[in-house]
């Protein structure tokens, strides 16, 4: 699993994307499967990321309030965790994301992964050509919009899903 900070071209929104590999990111980007969760722009690119390098074992000390962590670039919409209040809020946010992930996992337990056949299968169910059941898969933003315009009930998953063929 690899995580990239991504940025949309139109408005410069920065968001996070999780992929099975760099090749999977490139494949999804080329097929227009990645879109900005804020504005829906499907023209995205990797944003500048700082490497995740831990301190030397001789330098492992907790950060003190007098030495705040550096603030991110203003376009990234990040927050500097320079005080206990912000750290507490971040912990609350992480708990909410964990709860969301657990809820999504419970929902997907009853859902069938259909991969890139999602749009065709959703349409077939909508028009009565296939029995209704809960499915999830991959679809380009434009195709998802087309499904909605046809009256097919679809919704984006709030968190990325690892396709079964990429799971350990």
Secondary structure, DSSP 8 states (H G I E B T S, - for coil): -EEEEEEETTT--EEEEEES-HHHHHHHHHTT----TTT----EEE----------GGG-----TTS------GGGT-----SHHHHHHHHHHHHHHHHHHHHHHHHHHTSEEEETTHHHHHHHHHTTSS----EEE---HHHHHHHHHTT------SS----GGG--
